[in-house]
Every structure is written in C-alpha cells, then in structure tokens.
Amino acid sequence: TCNFTVTVTDNINPTITCPANITANVTAGTCTYTATPTVPTYADNCSVTTLTYTLTGATTATSAATGINTVPSTVFGLGITTVTYTATDAAGNTATCSFDVVVTDNEDPIVTCIGDQTESADAACMFTMADYIGLITASDNCDMSLTYVQTPAAGSMVSGTQAVTIDVIDDAGNTTICSFNVV
C-alpha cells in the first residue's frame, strides 16, 4: 500500500464589474449628495465571502462594509469621490473595480435685496455711485465666501435714475442678481 495527499487550491481571482460613474447635483439646501452605492456584479469559481469598499477623493472618510450586499447609504461631498470595491473569496483571492461619484453644486446663492435708494446730486445733476454690496445679505449652500459684482461700480459718476445690479456668484458659477434703482 501507499498513500499520497492531493491538495486542491483555489488560485482563481473572483470577477467583479462596477456600475457606471454617477453624476449628481447636491441635495437641495446642502453641499452633499446622499446615495446608496450600487453593489457591483461579482462571481467566483468557489464563492465570494466578503465585499468591501473604500472611498477616496471628495468624500474623504473611508468606509468598509463586510459581508455581501451590505453597503450603507453614503454622504458624498462636492467634487469627485472614487468608490473602489474589493471582492474576496475564501482562499483570499481578490478582484477590484471602481467608479466615480461626481457631485456638482447647481444651487444659486440666496440673496435678500434692498429697495430703491435715494442720493443727492451735485450742481451738474451728477452723483457718485455708492457701494451697496454691504447692504444686501447673501448665503449659499456650499460657499462661505461669495463674489459680488456691482454695476455700475461704486465710485462711478452717474445722473438721473440709475438701475443698479449686484451679481452674487458662488464658486460653482451659480449667480443670483439683485436689482434696484438709485434715484
């Protein structure tokens, strides 16, 4: 008689296919987008025992979900977040795939405008346009610092009733216009 041992090893990686990239606008009133990442399709010659994911980019927190189909709802920040999935089988073989979640800000700033203003003219019926930017209030869902553009610019010499606009612009280029007259 004789004996021998047959050792069978699994050296075949799982297969995994990620969903397509996601492009989304921020959730109204916030600077984030909340979604449950789609679970990729995966397979293995034996069986996949864990499916994990990591986040890199705009959403800096790294999350990991162990077990199959247990990916929680995730808050994605403004910009690009790469979601990378890893499927691991019982033998420790792995396969990865990734996709991007691109979150953009499409919300205009919120502006409280002022009413018409009255100025005194000089003998030539001219007056110097004041800086009215400080009289309006503005906020934005994402930006703490906004850009203000007054037309006509403060310091301009004007006469008569003058229409004034103040453009309030956020970092994404979203604009709200405040309009009033200076008499």
Beta strands, then each sheet from edge to edge (+ up, - down):
strand 1: 15-17
strand 2: 22-25
strand 3: 32-35
strand 4: 41-43
strand 5: 48-57
strand 6: 74-77
strand 7: 79-89
strand 8: 94-104
strand 9: 110-112
strand 10: 126-128
strand 11: 137-139
strand 12: 147-151
strand 13: 157-159
strand 14: 162-169
strand 15: 175-182
sheet 1: 1+ 4-
sheet 2: 2+ 8+ 7- 5+
sheet 3: 3+ 6-
sheet 4: 9+ 11-
sheet 5: 10+ 13-
sheet 6: 12+ 14- 15+
end
